[in-house]
Amino acid sequence: MTRRQYAAWGSADQAEQHYLVEPRHLAGGGDIRHVAEFLRASGWRDRSVTGGPLVFDSSDQQVRVVYDPISQPGGWQIQGQATATEPGWQVSFTRQTPVEIVAGFTDALTRERSAHAPNPWAPLQQQGWETERSQHFTAVSPDRNAWLQFHQTGPGQAHWWAGARTEHGRTWDALFSSTTPMHLIEHFSTALADPQPVMRPRGHIPPSKWIRTTSVSVRPSEIGAWQQARITAARATTWGRSWAASRTRKPAAARPHATAAGSRARR
């Protein structure tokens, strides 16, 4: 959402104070429903139990997304099962990773893979991130407080690492196994580099002088409408994919029916 969109909204409802936070990589965790409700609307199976972590499985049982706010280190754990053509993979996001950035990865799990060759560095470079070649290949944000790195210490010992920091220290980390599909990392880096601010309610802004905020008044109904639009889009995509799959399935072969004459002939 942009400032212009917020400014265009009226104030018929009782408005509540929120903030647009920049840069998004320093905005704090946010509402996990931003991720969870999209997965649910995309047909993922909710395996969560009361009092336990949030657990979603893809419809083909190949990917599991878990959010655990209690155990250490907590946060998001995502695991992809090995297939006949691809190895298994694992991804983790610590608790304060902004949900909009996590969603860049998890939303991509619900979509068809693009035909183009993925390049995780391209979205960052397009937004002015500097790339550095040393022992490891690294892209650093314009404010120097967020990064994505391909970390390789030896043959077969590599992973992708992303994170952010404030003047108080590191705020979040993301770790991707070297076998994580490249197109998923590209979707993550696109969300990471997105210059659009993200919204947080009053009292949920991390304490940092490196954060820029813009106060906005937002009606609860407007927040609900924005959330519903995201859910509706996920449902529409899921329905469209299911409909297309049903159109390509071969019809079941018709079972032969014996005629009365045929029945008498076999006697």
C-alpha positions as a Python dict, from the first residue, in 0.01 Angstrom:
ca = {
    (1, 'M'): (0, 0, 0),
    (2, 'T'): (119, 349, -82),
    (3, 'R'): (78, 678, 100),
    (4, 'R'): (-153, 795, -178),
    (5, 'Q'): (-386, 501, -118),
    (6, 'Y'): (-405, 581, 251),
    (7, 'A'): (-462, 951, 188),
    (8, 'A'): (-752, 870, -46),
    (9, 'W'): (-943, 687, 224),
    (10, 'G'): (-1213, 875, 410),
    (11, 'S'): (-1274, 882, 785),
    (12, 'A'): (-1636, 767, 816),
    (13, 'D'): (-1535, 482, 1051),
    (14, 'Q'): (-1350, 533, 1372),
    (15, 'A'): (-991, 553, 1250),
    (16, 'E'): (-694, 401, 1429),
    (17, 'Q'): (-337, 523, 1418),
    (18, 'H'): (-92, 315, 1218),
    (19, 'Y'): (247, 384, 1069),
    (20, 'L'): (408, 329, 733),
    (21, 'V'): (756, 202, 810),
    (22, 'E'): (1066, 235, 594),
    (23, 'P'): (1284, 52, 516),
    (24, 'R'): (1075, -261, 535),
    (25, 'H'): (1367, -477, 643),
    (26, 'L'): (1370, -293, 978),
    (27, 'A'): (991, -294, 1035),
    (28, 'G'): (975, -591, 1275),
    (29, 'G'): (781, -914, 1244),
    (30, 'G'): (423, -801, 1185),
    (31, 'D'): (103, -1006, 1178),
    (32, 'I'): (167, -1373, 1089),
    (33, 'R'): (-183, -1398, 939),
    (34, 'H'): (-38, -1216, 639),
    (35, 'V'): (138, -1544, 559),
    (36, 'A'): (-97, -1798, 715),
    (37, 'E'): (-425, -1680, 563),
    (38, 'F'): (-272, -1670, 215),
    (39, 'L'): (-157, -2032, 247),
    (40, 'R'): (-500, -2137, 373),
    (41, 'A'): (-672, -1956, 86),
    (42, 'S'): (-432, -2126, -156),
    (43, 'G'): (-557, -2469, -53),
    (44, 'W'): (-283, -2560, 194),
    (45, 'R'): (-388, -2790, 478),
    (46, 'D'): (-381, -2644, 827),
    (47, 'R'): (-225, -2908, 1055),
    (48, 'S'): (-199, -2678, 1358),
    (49, 'V'): (-317, -2794, 1700),
    (50, 'T'): (-438, -2574, 1984),
    (51, 'G'): (-145, -2449, 2188),
    (52, 'G'): (110, -2572, 1937),
    (53, 'P'): (296, -2416, 1645),
    (54, 'L'): (127, -2308, 1324),
    (55, 'V'): (168, -2587, 1064),
    (56, 'F'): (67, -2586, 697),
    (57, 'D'): (122, -2860, 439),
    (58, 'S'): (100, -2811, 64),
    (59, 'S'): (-177, -3003, -110),
    (60, 'D'): (79, -3243, -261),
    (61, 'Q'): (246, -3297, 79),
    (62, 'Q'): (582, -3187, -64),
    (63, 'V'): (633, -2870, 144),
    (64, 'R'): (565, -2789, 509),
    (65, 'V'): (560, -2439, 662),
    (66, 'V'): (585, -2408, 1042),
    (67, 'Y'): (575, -2101, 1263),
    (68, 'D'): (677, -2160, 1625),
    (69, 'P'): (689, -1848, 1846),
    (70, 'I'): (786, -2033, 2164),
    (71, 'S'): (1070, -2282, 2121),
    (72, 'Q'): (1423, -2167, 2049),
    (73, 'P'): (1526, -2036, 1806),
    (74, 'G'): (1161, -2016, 1701),
    (75, 'G'): (1029, -1834, 1398),
    (76, 'W'): (957, -1988, 1058),
    (77, 'Q'): (1081, -2328, 944),
    (78, 'I'): (1009, -2440, 587),
    (79, 'Q'): (1102, -2777, 445),
    (80, 'G'): (1073, -2916, 93),
    (81, 'Q'): (1079, -3291, 37),
    (82, 'A'): (1314, -3447, -215),
    (83, 'T'): (1155, -3548, -546),
    (84, 'A'): (1268, -3757, -839),
    (85, 'T'): (1423, -3448, -998),
    (86, 'E'): (1519, -3220, -706),
    (87, 'P'): (1687, -3267, -366),
    (88, 'G'): (1523, -3173, -39),
    (89, 'W'): (1577, -2825, 103),
    (90, 'Q'): (1529, -2621, 421),
    (91, 'V'): (1472, -2254, 501),
    (92, 'S'): (1444, -2068, 832),
    (93, 'F'): (1339, -1714, 921),
    (94, 'T'): (1382, -1584, 1274),
    (95, 'R'): (1080, -1434, 1453),
    (96, 'Q'): (1141, -1068, 1370),
    (97, 'T'): (1170, -1124, 995),
    (98, 'P'): (901, -894, 847),
    (99, 'V'): (602, -1103, 737),
    (100, 'E'): (594, -919, 404),
    (101, 'I'): (944, -1050, 331),
    (102, 'V'): (859, -1402, 450),
    (103, 'A'): (552, -1389, 226),
    (104, 'G'): (773, -1315, -73),
    (105, 'F'): (901, -1669, -27),
    (106, 'T'): (588, -1850, 96),
    (107, 'D'): (353, -1693, -160),
    (108, 'A'): (584, -1825, -433),
    (109, 'L'): (533, -2178, -298),
    (110, 'T'): (170, -2157, -409),
    (111, 'R'): (241, -2047, -768),
    (112, 'E'): (359, -2214, -1084),
    (113, 'R'): (729, -2175, -1150),
    (114, 'S'): (816, -1920, -1416),
    (115, 'A'): (993, -2036, -1731),
    (116, 'H'): (1263, -1768, -1706),
    (117, 'A'): (1602, -1848, -1554),
    (118, 'P'): (1597, -1717, -1193),
    (119, 'N'): (1851, -1462, -1072),
    (120, 'P'): (1824, -1370, -701),
    (121, 'W'): (2064, -1078, -742),
    (122, 'A'): (1870, -897, -1015),
    (123, 'P'): (1586, -757, -796),
    (124, 'L'): (1841, -625, -548),
    (125, 'Q'): (2058, -459, -810),
    (126, 'Q'): (1751, -297, -965),
    (127, 'Q'): (1681, -128, -632),
    (128, 'G'): (2033, 4, -589),
    (129, 'W'): (2179, -268, -369),
    (130, 'E'): (2558, -295, -401),
    (131, 'T'): (2710, -632, -485),
    (132, 'E'): (3045, -729, -342),
    (133, 'R'): (3270, -1013, -455),
    (134, 'S'): (3509, -1148, -197),
    (135, 'Q'): (3524, -1494, -44),
    (136, 'H'): (3143, -1484, -57),
    (137, 'F'): (2913, -1302, -300),
    (138, 'T'): (2708, -1042, -113),
    (139, 'A'): (2445, -777, -192),
    (140, 'V'): (2403, -494, 59),
    (141, 'S'): (2109, -253, 86),
    (142, 'P'): (2157, 121, 22),
    (143, 'D'): (2138, 191, 398),
    (144, 'R'): (2398, -86, 459),
    (145, 'N'): (2167, -251, 714),
    (146, 'A'): (2039, -553, 519),
    (147, 'W'): (2210, -812, 305),
    (148, 'L'): (2183, -1129, 102),
    (149, 'Q'): (2490, -1349, 78),
    (150, 'F'): (2582, -1671, -96),
    (151, 'H'): (2814, -1818, 167),
    (152, 'Q'): (3050, -2093, 56),
    (153, 'T'): (3327, -2232, 274),
    (154, 'G'): (3418, -2535, 66),
    (155, 'P'): (3290, -2797, -180),
    (156, 'G'): (2940, -2898, -78),
    (157, 'Q'): (2944, -2646, 208),
    (158, 'A'): (2730, -2357, 95),
    (159, 'H'): (2414, -2176, 193),
    (160, 'W'): (2229, -1850, 134),
    (161, 'W'): (2212, -1606, 424),
    (162, 'A'): (2011, -1287, 460),
    (163, 'G'): (1947, -1055, 751),
    (164, 'A'): (1918, -703, 885),
    (165, 'R'): (2045, -498, 1176),
    (166, 'T'): (1982, -174, 1364),
    (167, 'E'): (2211, 22, 1592),
    (168, 'H'): (2110, -228, 1865),
    (169, 'G'): (2239, -530, 1677),
    (170, 'R'): (2102, -793, 1443),
    (171, 'T'): (1723, -798, 1418),
    (172, 'W'): (1656, -1103, 1201),
    (173, 'D'): (1822, -1374, 996),
    (174, 'A'): (1714, -1599, 710),
    (175, 'L'): (1902, -1914, 617),
    (176, 'F'): (1849, -2112, 296),
    (177, 'S'): (2009, -2448, 221),
    (178, 'S'): (2216, -2457, -96),
    (179, 'T'): (1954, -2684, -254),
    (180, 'T'): (1669, -2434, -207),
    (181, 'P'): (1510, -2378, -552),
    (182, 'M'): (1660, -2064, -701),
    (183, 'H'): (1329, -1917, -814),
    (184, 'L'): (1209, -1916, -452),
    (185, 'I'): (1516, -1723, -342),
    (186, 'E'): (1454, -1476, -624),
    (187, 'H'): (1099, -1416, -496),
    (188, 'F'): (1242, -1363, -147),
    (189, 'S'): (1500, -1113, -272),
    (190, 'T'): (1228, -927, -464),
    (191, 'A'): (1027, -883, -144),
    (192, 'L'): (1342, -792, 49),
    (193, 'A'): (1436, -515, -193),
    (194, 'D'): (1083, -377, -241),
    (195, 'P'): (1105, -3, -160),
    (196, 'Q'): (738, 23, -57),
    (197, 'P'): (688, 83, 317),
    (198, 'V'): (493, -166, 526),
    (199, 'M'): (223, -89, 779),
    (200, 'R'): (245, -146, 1153),
    (201, 'P'): (-2, -49, 1429),
    (202, 'R'): (89, 193, 1704),
    (203, 'G'): (309, 29, 1965),
    (204, 'H'): (461, -219, 1721),
    (205, 'I'): (745, -8, 1579),
    (206, 'P'): (1095, -135, 1665),
    (207, 'P'): (1305, 123, 1855),
    (208, 'S'): (1558, 248, 1604),
    (209, 'K'): (1670, 588, 1479),
    (210, 'W'): (1733, 424, 1141),
    (211, 'I'): (1359, 370, 1084),
    (212, 'R'): (1144, 630, 905),
    (213, 'T'): (774, 639, 986),
    (214, 'T'): (471, 818, 847),
    (215, 'S'): (163, 836, 1068),
    (216, 'V'): (-165, 740, 897),
    (217, 'S'): (-524, 701, 1017),
    (218, 'V'): (-681, 378, 900),
    (219, 'R'): (-1030, 240, 955),
    (220, 'P'): (-1051, -127, 1060),
    (221, 'S'): (-1285, -196, 769),
    (222, 'E'): (-1021, -72, 527),
    (223, 'I'): (-755, -299, 674),
    (224, 'G'): (-1000, -588, 649),
    (225, 'A'): (-1077, -504, 286),
    (226, 'W'): (-708, -502, 197),
    (227, 'Q'): (-654, -836, 371),
    (228, 'Q'): (-959, -983, 200),
    (229, 'A'): (-836, -871, -142),
    (230, 'R'): (-514, -1066, -86),
    (231, 'I'): (-708, -1375, 23),
    (232, 'T'): (-950, -1346, -269),
    (233, 'A'): (-660, -1328, -513),
    (234, 'A'): (-512, -1646, -363),
    (235, 'R'): (-844, -1828, -390),
    (236, 'A'): (-893, -1717, -749),
    (237, 'T'): (-547, -1841, -848),
    (238, 'T'): (-608, -2175, -675),
    (239, 'W'): (-948, -2217, -840),
    (240, 'G'): (-804, -2128, -1181),
    (241, 'R'): (-528, -2385, -1144),
    (242, 'S'): (-775, -2653, -1036),
    (243, 'W'): (-1006, -2574, -1327),
    (244, 'A'): (-718, -2589, -1577),
    (245, 'A'): (-604, -2922, -1433),
    (246, 'S'): (-954, -3065, -1463),
    (247, 'R'): (-969, -2960, -1828),
    (248, 'T'): (-647, -3144, -1910),
    (249, 'R'): (-737, -3470, -1739),
    (250, 'K'): (-826, -3755, -1969),
    (251, 'P'): (-1184, -3875, -1927),
    (252, 'A'): (-1219, -4219, -1776),
    (253, 'A'): (-1266, -4494, -2031),
    (254, 'A'): (-1633, -4586, -2074),
    (255, 'R'): (-1719, -4924, -1925),
    (256, 'P'): (-1868, -5169, -2181),
    (257, 'H'): (-2234, -5244, -2133),
    (258, 'A'): (-2362, -5578, -2260),
    (259, 'T'): (-2680, -5562, -2464),
    (260, 'A'): (-2966, -5798, -2404),
    (261, 'A'): (-2889, -5970, -2734),
    (262, 'G'): (-2523, -6002, -2640),
    (263, 'S'): (-2617, -6151, -2307),
    (264, 'R'): (-2835, -6412, -2472),
    (265, 'A'): (-2559, -6491, -2725),
    (266, 'R'): (-2315, -6581, -2446),
    (267, 'R'): (-2549, -6827, -2282),
}
